[in-house]
Amino acid sequence: MQFLMGQDVNSELSTMAKAFPGNTESVPTFVEDDELFKTAFEIYKDGYPANEFTGLPVAEELMRQFGTQFQSALDGQQSMSDALTETQDEWTSEF
């Protein structure tokens, strides 16, 4: 884990994955090539990771319900609008 989270290795891994690094000192090279990614990376560095569901009642169930509807939309079984409506209906029933 220490190797993967090292600054240089983590920068390289995040570059290959086109993702933001886990090491706060790492900088993926793609943020230097694209202004939009550069801006997004600056916002990422200035903020902190948060899980919106942490602390909510039935948090795991809410995440599962959203994931199910989202995947259904991604594979074409329903529109994204329908997926969001279904998710909202399911969530409303939880509260």
Buried (B, 14 or more C-beta within 10 A) or exposed (E): EEEEBBEEBBBBBBBEEEEBBEBEEBBBEBBEEEEEBEEEBEEBEEEEEEEEEEEBEEEEBBBEBBEEBBEBBEEEEBEEEEBBEBBEEBBEEEE
